[in-house]
Amino acid sequence: MKQKKQKEPGMKRESTRTIRFNSRELSAINQYCEKFHVTNRAKFMREAIITEILRKFDENYPTLWDNDGQPRLF
């Protein structure tokens, strides 16, 4: 028998956001989910959004120097 995975404290999803798609966007999402057998669309969209956020953070990490070579402390 499979046991439920314990969730980290404070990680309960309590906030709600609504996303609106036009018909072409929704069609693309539906085709993708059908092709790649995505059964949990909420999880899929959460992971896609967080993946993009983390990628952007990784690309734009803070540095000690500006592009002109001058130190930037704040």
SULDAUR-V599559 format. One record per residue. N is the residue number from 1. PHI is phi in radians with two decimals (999 if undefined). PSI is psi in whole degrees, -180 to 180 (none if undefined). OMEGA is omega as a letter, one per 40 degrees, with the letter a starting at -180 (none if undefined). Layout:
# SULDAUR-V599559
n:N phi:PHI psi:PSI omega:OMEGA
n:N phi:PHI psi:PSI omega:OMEGA
This chain:
# SULDAUR-V599559
n:1 phi:999 psi:135 omega:a
n:2 phi:-1.35 psi:134 omega:i
n:3 phi:-1.68 psi:147 omega:i
n:4 phi:-1.20 psi:139 omega:i
n:5 phi:-1.27 psi:132 omega:i
n:6 phi:-1.29 psi:131 omega:i
n:7 phi:-1.55 psi:149 omega:i
n:8 phi:-1.17 psi:142 omega:i
n:9 phi:-1.07 psi:142 omega:i
n:10 phi:1.40 psi:5 omega:a
n:11 phi:-1.81 psi:11 omega:i
n:12 phi:-1.18 psi:133 omega:a
n:13 phi:-1.42 psi:110 omega:a
n:14 phi:-2.05 psi:-14 omega:a
n:15 phi:-1.66 psi:143 omega:a
n:16 phi:-2.09 psi:138 omega:i
n:17 phi:-2.30 psi:147 omega:i
n:18 phi:-1.99 psi:135 omega:i
n:19 phi:-2.05 psi:133 omega:i
n:20 phi:-1.88 psi:137 omega:i
n:21 phi:-2.10 psi:147 omega:i
n:22 phi:-1.41 psi:176 omega:a
n:23 phi:-1.13 psi:-36 omega:i
n:24 phi:-1.21 psi:-41 omega:i
n:25 phi:-1.10 psi:-45 omega:a
n:26 phi:-1.12 psi:-37 omega:i
n:27 phi:-1.10 psi:-42 omega:i
n:28 phi:-1.11 psi:-43 omega:i
n:29 phi:-1.09 psi:-46 omega:i
n:30 phi:-1.07 psi:-43 omega:i
n:31 phi:-1.10 psi:-44 omega:i
n:32 phi:-1.07 psi:-48 omega:a
n:33 phi:-1.10 psi:-38 omega:i
n:34 phi:-1.21 psi:-45 omega:a
n:35 phi:-1.12 psi:-40 omega:a
n:36 phi:-1.82 psi:15 omega:i
n:37 phi:0.95 psi:46 omega:i
n:38 phi:-1.41 psi:118 omega:a
n:39 phi:-1.78 psi:-25 omega:a
n:40 phi:-1.97 psi:92 omega:a
n:41 phi:-1.21 psi:-34 omega:i
n:42 phi:-1.10 psi:-45 omega:i
n:43 phi:-1.09 psi:-44 omega:a
n:44 phi:-1.03 psi:-47 omega:a
n:45 phi:-1.20 psi:-40 omega:i
n:46 phi:-1.02 psi:-48 omega:a
n:47 phi:-1.13 psi:-39 omega:i
n:48 phi:-1.13 psi:-42 omega:a
n:49 phi:-1.16 psi:-49 omega:a
n:50 phi:-1.13 psi:-38 omega:i
n:51 phi:-1.05 psi:-44 omega:i
n:52 phi:-1.15 psi:-41 omega:i
n:53 phi:-1.08 psi:-47 omega:a
n:54 phi:-1.14 psi:-36 omega:i
n:55 phi:-1.11 psi:-44 omega:i
n:56 phi:-1.12 psi:-43 omega:i
n:57 phi:-1.04 psi:-42 omega:a
n:58 phi:-1.14 psi:-39 omega:i
n:59 phi:-1.26 psi:-29 omega:a
n:60 phi:-2.04 psi:41 omega:a
n:61 phi:-1.19 psi:150 omega:a
n:62 phi:-1.21 psi:146 omega:i
n:63 phi:-2.19 psi:166 omega:i
n:64 phi:-1.45 psi:-12 omega:a
n:65 phi:-2.19 psi:141 omega:i
n:66 phi:-1.35 psi:173 omega:i
n:67 phi:-1.09 psi:-25 omega:a
n:68 phi:-1.52 psi:6 omega:i
n:69 phi:1.51 psi:1 omega:i
n:70 phi:-1.50 psi:141 omega:i
n:71 phi:-1.09 psi:143 omega:i
n:72 phi:-2.26 psi:111 omega:a
n:73 phi:-1.73 psi:-28 omega:a
n:74 phi:-2.41 psi:none omega:none
